[in-house]
Amino acid sequence: MKNIGPYKGQRGAMNSLPHLRHSVNPEAAAFVARAILFSMLGIAALIAFIVARRTVRRRYFDRLGSAEFYVQQHWNQILSGEIPAAEWRAVHVDAEAIIALTLDRLDAAGADEGQKLRSFLRRTGLLGRMVIDARRFQGWRREAALVRLGRTRAPEAVPVLVAALNDAHVNTQLAAVRGLARTGLPAAAEAMLERFVTGELKLEGTSLLNALIICTRSNPRIVLPYLFLAHGEKRELLARVMAEVPAKAALDALGDDLLLLAMDSSPEVRACAARALAQAEFSFAFPALATLAADEEWFVRLRAVTSLGHFAEARAVPVLLHGVCDRNRHVRQRAAEGLARVPDSVSVLRDVLETGDAYALQAMIAELDRTGNFNKLTELLESGASHATQAESARLLEALEAGAEELRALMRIPAAEKTAKMA
């Protein structure tokens, strides 16, 4: 058979093979091979680093857990000095375990135990170590060190924390404020107040508010000079600090300053003064609260009637009756809550009916139902055990039942409308 040879197209392809061989660049191929090799080596090194790091951290935390267990078992010997500090102070893990346990105990310790624990930190040099850490660390490590230093509640911690307030980073300032709040010392409050009023300390949220409340609890008069110097939102925040004073003895020390704040031009300051007056004596607070209960701002009236309701005094009933007829439903609700605390509920109900305000009666009935006194008052009127006459008891009972039925009907209206719309 005659050999016809390859097709023309096949011959062309075969002739081009040498050209393709010469077109492959050996240097490029070697570069690609080296890139693949280096990538694989980099991935292998990264995996090895991750595994090694996790192994080291696991061993560290296992060692820390063992150290914490040992410290808990021998805490009394460590605290008393039977186990000398020289045996564990140079070992970082042991020292960290002792610091952690000491701070945990300080959080729940009383005055005497707290002083004993702080003396232990000073004697063993652990407090000095925490001070140095708060000064030399940077970033998140410094923030954690500042908060930990504040947990000691030691006066030596205040200068370091105050210096951190001047840091340019907001997170560092926030950590310093949290640390100062943990100390609860008046000196910490003065440092924060000075920088807050001058505008050097600008923090969003409630961290600064909570810190000032904690640090001024023992001496609320610290806030007064800064309160009268501040303006705008700063003044309102400091007024909220004053409103959180919990102790009557500290509140009595404020004296007439609270009455001045009750006449302040800022509604928020007046509202805060009304809230603070709830902790004072009734004879001292009543004139100011009675005035604030007629304030033009609804939230000021709300705070005033709420404070008056806490006293459960008969002399406050006329003001609360005016509040239960207020145009704002929140004020009516709080006034009714205060009226429900008055022992003579029959007389209070009679006074509410005499107002002729249907909303006032509804607010009173709703409050009686919420506190579980509605049935008791109904039974009292039905039995005739009250001081009211039989005709008066019948009138009050009829009004009470009619008002309750009307209130139940009003509460059914939204559900009925929703059902009709769905149909």
C-alpha positions as CSV (number, residue, x, y, z in Angstrom):
1,M,0.0,0.0,0.0
2,K,1.2,3.4,-0.9
3,N,2.3,5.4,2.1
4,I,0.4,8.6,1.8
5,G,2.1,10.1,4.9
6,P,0.5,12.4,7.5
7,Y,-2.1,14.9,6.8
8,K,-1.2,18.4,6.0
9,G,-2.6,19.6,9.3
10,Q,-0.7,16.9,11.2
11,R,2.5,17.9,9.5
12,G,2.0,21.5,10.5
13,A,1.5,20.5,14.1
14,M,4.5,18.3,14.2
15,N,6.6,21.1,12.6
16,S,5.4,23.5,15.3
17,L,6.5,21.3,18.3
18,P,10.1,22.4,18.2
19,H,8.9,26.0,18.3
20,L,6.8,25.3,21.3
21,R,9.7,23.7,23.1
22,H,11.8,26.7,22.5
23,S,8.9,29.1,23.6
24,V,8.9,27.7,27.2
25,N,11.2,30.0,29.3
26,P,13.2,27.9,31.8
27,E,13.8,30.8,34.1
28,A,10.0,31.5,34.4
29,A,9.4,27.8,35.1
30,A,12.0,27.8,37.8
31,F,10.5,31.0,39.3
32,V,7.0,29.4,39.4
33,A,8.5,26.3,41.0
34,R,10.3,28.3,43.6
35,A,7.1,30.4,44.3
36,I,5.1,27.2,44.9
37,L,7.8,25.8,47.2
38,F,8.1,29.0,49.2
39,S,4.3,29.2,49.5
40,M,4.1,25.7,50.8
41,L,6.9,26.4,53.2
42,G,5.2,29.6,54.4
43,I,1.9,27.7,55.0
44,A,3.7,24.9,56.8
45,A,5.6,27.5,59.0
46,L,2.3,29.3,59.8
47,I,0.6,26.0,60.8
48,A,3.7,25.1,62.9
49,F,3.6,28.5,64.6
50,I,-0.1,28.2,65.4
51,V,0.3,24.7,66.8
52,A,3.3,25.7,68.8
53,R,1.6,28.9,70.1
54,R,-1.5,26.9,71.2
55,T,0.7,24.3,72.8
56,V,2.6,27.0,74.8
57,R,-0.6,28.7,75.8
58,R,-2.1,25.5,76.9
59,R,0.9,24.6,79.0
60,Y,0.8,28.2,80.5
61,F,-2.8,28.0,81.4
62,D,-2.4,24.5,82.8
63,R,0.5,25.8,84.9
64,L,-1.6,28.8,86.0
65,G,-4.5,26.6,86.9
66,S,-2.2,24.4,89.0
67,A,-0.7,27.5,90.7
68,E,-4.2,28.9,91.5
69,F,-5.2,25.6,93.0
70,Y,-2.0,25.5,95.1
71,V,-2.6,29.1,96.2
72,Q,-6.2,28.4,97.3
73,Q,-5.0,25.4,99.3
74,H,-2.3,27.3,101.1
75,W,-3.8,30.8,101.1
76,N,-3.7,31.3,104.9
77,Q,0.0,30.4,105.0
78,I,0.8,32.7,102.1
79,L,-1.2,35.6,103.6
80,S,0.3,35.2,107.1
81,G,3.9,34.9,105.7
82,E,4.5,31.2,106.8
83,I,5.3,30.6,103.1
84,P,7.8,33.5,102.5
85,A,7.3,35.7,99.4
86,A,10.8,34.9,98.3
87,E,9.6,31.4,97.3
88,W,7.0,32.6,94.8
89,R,7.5,36.2,94.0
90,A,10.1,35.5,91.3
91,V,7.9,32.9,89.6
92,H,5.6,34.9,87.2
93,V,2.8,32.3,87.2
94,D,2.7,31.9,91.0
95,A,2.7,35.7,91.5
96,E,-0.2,36.1,88.9
97,A,-2.2,33.5,90.7
98,I,-1.8,35.2,94.1
99,I,-2.7,38.6,92.6
100,A,-5.8,37.2,91.0
101,L,-7.0,35.5,94.2
102,T,-6.2,38.6,96.3
103,L,-8.2,40.9,93.9
104,D,-11.1,38.5,93.9
105,R,-11.2,38.5,97.7
106,L,-10.9,42.3,97.7
107,D,-14.0,42.6,95.6
108,A,-16.1,41.0,98.3
109,A,-14.1,42.0,101.4
110,G,-15.2,44.3,104.1
111,A,-13.3,47.3,105.5
112,D,-11.1,45.3,107.9
113,E,-10.4,42.4,105.5
114,G,-9.7,44.8,102.7
115,Q,-7.1,46.7,104.7
116,K,-5.4,43.4,105.6
117,L,-5.3,42.3,101.9
118,R,-3.9,45.7,100.8
119,S,-1.2,45.5,103.5
120,F,-0.3,42.0,102.1
121,L,0.0,43.5,98.6
122,R,2.2,46.3,99.8
123,R,4.4,44.0,102.0
124,T,5.0,41.5,99.2
125,G,5.7,44.1,96.5
126,L,2.7,42.9,94.4
127,L,1.1,46.4,94.5
128,G,4.3,47.9,93.3
129,R,4.4,45.4,90.4
130,M,0.9,46.4,89.4
131,V,1.8,50.1,89.5
132,I,4.8,49.5,87.2
133,D,2.7,47.4,84.8
134,A,0.2,50.2,84.5
135,R,2.9,52.7,83.7
136,R,5.1,50.7,81.2
137,F,2.5,48.7,79.3
138,Q,0.9,50.0,76.1
139,G,-2.3,49.3,74.3
140,W,-4.8,46.7,75.6
141,R,-2.2,45.5,78.2
142,R,-2.1,48.9,79.8
143,E,-5.9,49.1,79.8
144,A,-6.1,45.8,81.6
145,A,-3.4,46.8,84.1
146,L,-5.2,50.1,84.9
147,V,-8.5,48.3,85.7
148,R,-6.6,45.7,87.8
149,L,-4.8,48.4,89.7
150,G,-8.1,50.1,90.5
151,R,-9.5,46.9,92.0
152,T,-6.9,47.2,94.8
153,R,-8.7,50.3,96.1
154,A,-5.4,51.5,97.3
155,P,-4.6,55.3,97.6
156,E,-1.3,54.6,95.8
157,A,-3.3,53.6,92.7
158,V,-5.0,57.0,92.3
159,P,-2.0,59.0,91.0
160,V,-1.2,56.4,88.3
161,L,-4.9,56.2,87.2
162,V,-5.2,60.0,87.2
163,A,-2.1,60.3,85.0
164,A,-3.8,57.9,82.5
165,L,-6.7,60.3,82.2
166,N,-4.4,62.6,80.3
167,D,-3.7,59.9,77.7
168,A,-4.6,60.7,74.1
169,H,-6.3,57.4,73.5
170,V,-10.0,57.2,74.5
171,N,-9.8,53.5,75.4
172,T,-7.0,54.3,77.9
173,Q,-9.1,57.1,79.4
174,L,-12.0,54.7,79.7
175,A,-9.9,52.1,81.4
176,A,-8.6,54.8,83.8
177,V,-12.1,55.9,84.7
178,R,-13.1,52.3,85.3
179,G,-10.1,51.8,87.5
180,L,-10.9,55.0,89.5
181,A,-14.5,53.8,89.9
182,R,-13.2,50.6,91.5
183,T,-11.3,52.6,94.1
184,G,-14.4,54.5,95.2
185,L,-12.2,57.2,96.7
186,P,-13.1,60.9,96.8
187,A,-9.7,61.9,95.4
188,A,-10.6,59.9,92.3
189,A,-13.9,61.8,92.0
190,E,-12.1,65.2,92.2
191,A,-9.7,64.3,89.5
192,M,-12.4,63.2,87.1
193,L,-14.7,66.2,87.9
194,E,-11.9,68.6,87.3
195,R,-11.1,67.2,83.9
196,F,-14.7,66.7,83.0
197,V,-15.7,70.3,83.7
198,T,-12.7,71.7,81.8
199,G,-13.4,69.5,78.8
200,E,-10.3,67.4,79.0
201,L,-12.2,64.2,79.7
202,K,-14.8,63.3,77.0
203,L,-16.3,59.9,77.3
204,E,-19.6,58.7,75.8
205,G,-21.9,56.3,77.6
206,T,-22.5,55.8,81.3
207,S,-19.0,54.8,82.5
208,L,-18.1,58.3,83.7
209,L,-21.6,58.8,85.3
210,N,-21.3,55.5,87.2
211,A,-17.7,56.2,88.3
212,L,-18.7,59.6,89.7
213,I,-21.7,58.1,91.5
214,I,-19.5,55.5,93.2
215,C,-16.7,57.9,94.1
216,T,-18.9,60.6,95.5
217,R,-21.2,58.3,97.6
218,S,-19.4,59.0,100.8
219,N,-19.1,62.8,100.3
220,P,-21.6,64.2,97.8
221,R,-20.6,67.8,98.5
222,I,-17.6,67.2,96.2
223,V,-19.9,67.6,93.2
224,L,-21.5,70.9,94.2
225,P,-18.7,73.4,93.2
226,Y,-18.3,71.7,89.8
227,L,-22.1,71.5,89.4
228,F,-22.5,75.3,89.8
229,L,-19.7,75.9,87.4
230,A,-20.8,73.5,84.7
231,H,-23.3,74.3,81.9
232,G,-25.5,72.5,79.5
233,E,-25.1,68.7,79.3
234,K,-22.3,68.7,81.8
235,R,-24.5,70.3,84.4
236,E,-27.2,67.8,83.7
237,L,-24.9,64.9,84.1
238,L,-23.6,66.2,87.4
239,A,-27.1,66.7,88.6
240,R,-27.9,63.0,87.8
241,V,-24.9,62.2,90.0
242,M,-26.4,64.2,92.8
243,A,-29.8,62.4,92.3
244,E,-28.2,59.0,93.0
245,V,-27.1,59.9,96.6
246,P,-28.3,56.9,98.6
247,A,-27.6,57.8,102.2
248,K,-29.8,60.2,104.2
249,A,-26.9,61.4,106.3
250,A,-25.0,62.4,103.1
251,L,-28.1,64.0,101.7
252,D,-28.7,66.0,104.9
253,A,-25.2,67.4,104.5
254,L,-26.2,69.0,101.2
255,G,-28.7,71.2,103.1
256,D,-30.1,74.2,101.2
257,D,-28.1,73.4,98.1
258,L,-30.8,70.9,97.1
259,L,-33.4,73.6,97.4
260,L,-31.4,75.8,95.1
261,L,-31.2,73.0,92.6
262,A,-34.9,72.6,92.8
263,M,-35.3,76.2,91.5
264,D,-32.7,75.8,88.8
265,S,-33.4,77.0,85.3
266,S,-32.7,73.6,83.8
267,P,-35.6,71.1,83.8
268,E,-33.2,68.2,84.1
269,V,-31.6,69.6,87.1
270,R,-34.9,70.3,88.8
271,A,-36.0,66.7,88.1
272,C,-32.8,65.4,89.6
273,A,-33.3,67.5,92.7
274,A,-36.8,66.1,93.0
275,R,-35.5,62.6,92.9
276,A,-32.8,63.3,95.5
277,L,-35.3,64.9,97.8
278,A,-37.0,61.5,98.2
279,Q,-34.2,60.6,100.6
280,A,-34.6,63.6,102.8
281,E,-36.9,64.2,105.7
282,F,-40.5,64.9,104.7
283,S,-40.8,68.2,106.4
284,F,-37.7,69.4,104.6
285,A,-38.6,68.1,101.2
286,F,-42.3,68.7,101.1
287,P,-42.4,72.4,100.2
288,A,-39.9,72.0,97.3
289,L,-41.6,68.8,96.0
290,A,-45.1,70.5,96.2
291,T,-43.7,73.3,94.0
292,L,-42.0,70.9,91.6
293,A,-45.3,68.9,91.3
294,A,-46.8,71.9,89.5
295,D,-43.8,72.4,87.2
296,E,-44.4,73.1,83.5
297,E,-42.3,70.1,82.4
298,W,-44.0,66.7,82.7
299,F,-40.9,64.7,83.7
300,V,-40.2,67.2,86.5
301,R,-43.8,66.7,87.8
302,L,-43.3,62.9,87.4
303,R,-40.2,62.9,89.6
304,A,-41.9,65.1,92.2
305,V,-45.0,63.0,92.6
306,T,-42.9,59.9,92.6
307,S,-40.8,61.2,95.5
308,L,-43.9,62.4,97.4
309,G,-45.4,58.9,97.0
310,H,-42.5,57.3,98.7
311,F,-43.3,59.1,102.0
312,A,-46.9,57.8,102.2
313,E,-47.8,60.9,104.3
314,A,-51.4,62.3,104.6
315,R,-50.1,65.8,104.1
316,A,-49.0,64.9,100.6
317,V,-52.5,63.7,99.5
318,P,-53.7,67.1,98.1
319,V,-50.6,67.3,95.9
320,L,-51.0,63.7,94.8
321,L,-54.7,64.3,94.0
322,H,-53.7,67.2,91.8
323,G,-51.1,64.9,90.2
324,V,-53.7,62.1,89.5
325,C,-55.6,64.6,87.4
326,D,-52.5,65.6,85.4
327,R,-52.7,65.7,81.6
328,N,-49.8,63.3,81.3
329,R,-50.7,59.7,81.9
330,H,-47.3,58.8,83.4
331,V,-47.8,61.5,86.1
332,R,-51.3,60.2,86.8
333,Q,-50.0,56.7,87.2
334,R,-47.2,57.7,89.6
335,A,-49.6,59.9,91.6
336,A,-52.1,57.0,91.9
337,E,-49.2,54.8,93.0
338,G,-48.5,57.2,95.8
339,L,-52.1,57.5,96.8
340,A,-52.4,53.7,97.0
341,R,-49.8,53.7,99.7
342,V,-51.8,56.0,102.0
343,P,-53.3,53.8,104.8
344,D,-56.8,55.3,104.7
345,S,-57.8,54.0,101.2
346,V,-61.5,54.8,101.7
347,S,-60.8,58.5,102.3
348,V,-58.4,58.5,99.3
349,L,-61.1,57.0,97.1
350,R,-63.6,59.6,98.2
351,D,-61.2,62.4,97.4
352,V,-60.5,61.0,94.0
353,L,-64.2,60.8,93.2
354,E,-64.6,64.4,94.3
355,T,-62.2,65.5,91.6
356,G,-64.8,64.5,89.0
357,D,-62.0,63.4,86.7
358,A,-62.7,60.0,85.0
359,Y,-59.0,59.5,84.1
360,A,-58.1,60.0,87.8
361,L,-60.5,57.3,88.8
362,Q,-59.3,54.9,86.2
363,A,-55.7,55.5,87.2
364,M,-56.6,54.8,90.8
365,I,-58.5,51.7,90.0
366,A,-55.7,50.4,87.8
367,E,-53.2,50.9,90.6
368,L,-55.4,49.2,93.2
369,D,-55.8,46.3,90.9
370,R,-52.0,46.1,90.3
371,T,-51.2,46.1,94.0
372,G,-54.0,43.6,94.8
373,N,-55.9,46.0,97.0
374,F,-59.0,46.3,94.8
375,N,-60.8,43.3,96.2
376,K,-59.8,44.2,99.7
377,L,-61.2,47.7,99.3
378,T,-64.4,46.3,97.8
379,E,-64.8,43.8,100.7
380,L,-64.2,46.6,103.2
381,L,-66.9,48.7,101.7
382,E,-69.4,45.8,101.4
383,S,-68.8,44.8,105.1
384,G,-69.4,48.3,106.4
385,A,-66.2,48.1,108.5
386,S,-65.0,51.4,107.2
387,H,-65.6,54.8,109.0
388,A,-67.9,55.9,106.1
389,T,-71.7,55.7,106.5
390,Q,-73.7,53.0,104.8
391,A,-74.9,55.4,102.1
392,E,-71.4,56.7,101.5
393,S,-70.0,53.2,101.4
394,A,-72.7,52.2,98.8
395,R,-71.9,55.3,96.7
396,L,-68.2,54.5,96.8
397,L,-68.7,50.9,96.0
398,E,-71.0,51.7,93.1
399,A,-68.5,54.2,91.7
400,L,-65.6,51.7,92.2
401,E,-67.4,48.9,90.3
402,A,-68.6,51.2,87.5
403,G,-65.1,52.6,87.1
404,A,-63.7,49.1,87.0
405,E,-66.2,48.0,84.4
406,E,-65.5,51.0,82.3
407,L,-61.7,50.4,82.5
408,R,-62.2,46.8,81.5
409,A,-64.3,47.9,78.5
410,L,-61.6,50.4,77.4
411,M,-58.9,47.7,77.7
412,R,-61.0,45.4,75.3
413,I,-61.2,48.1,72.6
414,P,-57.8,47.5,70.9
415,A,-58.4,43.8,70.8
416,A,-61.8,44.2,69.2
417,E,-60.6,46.7,66.6
418,K,-57.7,44.3,65.7
419,T,-60.2,41.4,65.3
420,A,-62.5,43.5,63.1
421,K,-59.6,44.6,60.8
422,M,-58.4,41.1,60.5
423,A,-61.9,40.0,59.5
